[in-house]
């Protein structure tokens, strides 16, 4: 990336729960709220449990060839020779596939049933 403007443009394409790879390791992208005040930041939790910054992330996909999504401009894995132009995430958003099925379930605190004593 060449500067802050490019980073902001790419961060606008980030989605909470997006499956990604960083340096070949699979992980999930999370939008985290700042503790010190308003705002948020992005972190990736790798399958091994480590938290890393989303530098050099590539959207996970079924193949080994890397292409650039025509919709969100993020790099993504695609099948070799398939000629896919958009990543699986953008395809799901555009064509109405079950996008929510790929996202982690948000924490739901238990609800009280009945009366408190």
C-alpha contacts under 8 A as a table, 3 or more apart, distances in Angstrom:
res1	aa1	res2	aa2	distance
1	X	6	X	6.23
1	X	7	X	6.65
2	X	6	X	6.47
3	X	6	X	5.48
3	X	7	X	6.42
4	X	7	X	4.99
4	X	8	X	6.15
5	X	8	X	5.21
5	X	9	X	6.24
6	X	9	X	5.07
6	X	10	X	6.29
7	X	10	X	5.20
7	X	11	X	6.06
8	X	11	X	4.97
8	X	12	X	6.19
9	X	12	X	5.31
9	X	13	X	7.14
10	X	13	X	5.38
10	X	14	X	6.94
10	X	72	X	7.53
10	X	73	X	7.03
10	X	74	X	6.74
11	X	14	X	5.08
13	X	72	X	5.45
13	X	73	X	7.74
13	X	74	X	7.37
14	X	18	X	7.48
14	X	29	X	7.90
15	X	18	X	5.53
15	X	29	X	7.26
15	X	30	X	7.78
15	X	31	X	7.81
16	X	29	X	5.84
16	X	30	X	4.95
16	X	31	X	5.50
16	X	103	X	7.31
17	X	28	X	5.68
17	X	29	X	5.29
17	X	30	X	5.76
17	X	102	X	7.14
17	X	103	X	4.59
17	X	104	X	5.88
18	X	28	X	5.68
18	X	29	X	5.28
18	X	30	X	7.70
18	X	59	X	7.49
18	X	89	X	7.60
18	X	102	X	7.44
18	X	103	X	6.74
19	X	26	X	7.38
19	X	27	X	6.00
19	X	28	X	4.72
19	X	29	X	6.47
19	X	59	X	6.25
19	X	60	X	5.50
19	X	102	X	7.89
20	X	26	X	5.91
20	X	27	X	5.37
20	X	28	X	5.76
20	X	29	X	6.72
20	X	57	X	6.37
20	X	58	X	5.54
20	X	59	X	4.37
20	X	60	X	4.55
21	X	24	X	5.52
21	X	25	X	5.16
21	X	26	X	4.37
21	X	27	X	5.78
21	X	57	X	5.79
21	X	58	X	5.26
21	X	59	X	6.29
21	X	60	X	5.78
22	X	25	X	5.28
22	X	26	X	6.58
22	X	27	X	7.42
22	X	54	X	7.53
22	X	55	X	7.68
22	X	56	X	6.30
22	X	57	X	4.91
22	X	58	X	6.47
23	X	56	X	7.45
23	X	57	X	7.64
25	X	46	X	6.78
25	X	47	X	7.61
26	X	46	X	5.85
26	X	47	X	6.07
26	X	60	X	7.53
27	X	44	X	6.20
27	X	45	X	5.35
27	X	46	X	3.94
27	X	47	X	5.34
28	X	44	X	5.46
28	X	45	X	5.43
28	X	46	X	6.51
28	X	47	X	7.95
29	X	42	X	6.95
29	X	43	X	5.92
29	X	44	X	4.43
29	X	45	X	6.59
29	X	54	X	7.62
30	X	42	X	5.75
30	X	43	X	5.42
30	X	44	X	5.96
30	X	45	X	7.48
31	X	40	X	6.64
31	X	41	X	5.94
31	X	42	X	4.80
31	X	43	X	6.67
32	X	40	X	5.41
32	X	41	X	5.35
32	X	42	X	5.97
32	X	43	X	7.14
33	X	38	X	7.53
33	X	39	X	6.10
33	X	40	X	4.29
33	X	41	X	6.48
34	X	37	X	5.87
34	X	38	X	6.40
34	X	39	X	5.71
34	X	40	X	5.23
34	X	41	X	7.02
35	X	38	X	7.91
42	X	53	X	7.06
42	X	54	X	6.79
43	X	51	X	6.61
43	X	52	X	5.93
43	X	53	X	5.04
43	X	54	X	5.84
44	X	51	X	5.62
44	X	52	X	5.28
44	X	53	X	6.03
44	X	54	X	5.88
45	X	49	X	6.13
45	X	50	X	5.76
45	X	51	X	4.54
45	X	52	X	6.47
46	X	49	X	5.39
46	X	50	X	5.40
46	X	51	X	6.30
46	X	52	X	7.53
47	X	50	X	7.47
54	X	57	X	5.56
57	X	75	X	7.68
58	X	74	X	6.98
58	X	75	X	5.14
58	X	76	X	5.11
58	X	77	X	7.03
59	X	74	X	7.10
59	X	75	X	6.22
59	X	76	X	4.38
59	X	77	X	6.39
59	X	87	X	7.32
60	X	76	X	6.10
60	X	77	X	5.67
61	X	76	X	6.58
61	X	77	X	4.67
61	X	78	X	5.73
61	X	87	X	7.53
61	X	88	X	6.85
62	X	77	X	6.61
62	X	78	X	5.88
62	X	79	X	6.24
63	X	77	X	5.49
63	X	78	X	4.41
63	X	79	X	3.94
63	X	80	X	6.53
64	X	77	X	5.76
64	X	78	X	6.12
64	X	79	X	6.09
64	X	80	X	6.59
65	X	77	X	5.51
65	X	78	X	5.29
65	X	79	X	5.95
65	X	80	X	5.25
66	X	75	X	6.47
66	X	76	X	5.52
66	X	77	X	4.66
66	X	78	X	6.09
67	X	75	X	5.54
67	X	76	X	5.47
67	X	77	X	6.38
67	X	78	X	6.75
67	X	85	X	7.65
68	X	73	X	5.71
68	X	74	X	5.65
68	X	75	X	4.29
68	X	76	X	6.03
68	X	85	X	7.35
68	X	86	X	7.50
69	X	72	X	5.67
69	X	73	X	4.83
69	X	74	X	5.53
69	X	75	X	6.10
69	X	76	X	6.70
69	X	85	X	5.72
69	X	86	X	4.41
69	X	87	X	5.55
70	X	73	X	5.74
70	X	85	X	5.72
70	X	86	X	5.48
71	X	86	X	6.19
71	X	90	X	6.84
72	X	90	X	7.36
76	X	87	X	5.98
77	X	87	X	7.74
78	X	82	X	7.23
78	X	84	X	6.80
78	X	87	X	7.75
79	X	82	X	5.47
79	X	84	X	7.93
80	X	83	X	7.82
84	X	87	X	7.61
86	X	90	X	6.24
86	X	91	X	6.31
87	X	90	X	5.49
87	X	91	X	6.18
88	X	91	X	4.99
88	X	92	X	6.08
89	X	92	X	5.19
89	X	93	X	6.33
89	X	99	X	7.26
90	X	93	X	5.03
90	X	94	X	6.06
91	X	94	X	5.20
91	X	95	X	5.94
91	X	97	X	7.80
92	X	95	X	5.46
92	X	96	X	5.64
92	X	97	X	4.55
92	X	98	X	6.68
92	X	99	X	5.77
93	X	96	X	5.64
93	X	97	X	6.68
93	X	99	X	6.59
94	X	97	X	7.96
96	X	99	X	7.72
98	X	101	X	5.60
98	X	102	X	7.67
99	X	102	X	5.80
99	X	103	X	7.17
100	X	103	X	5.23
101	X	104	X	7.89
112	X	115	X	7.88
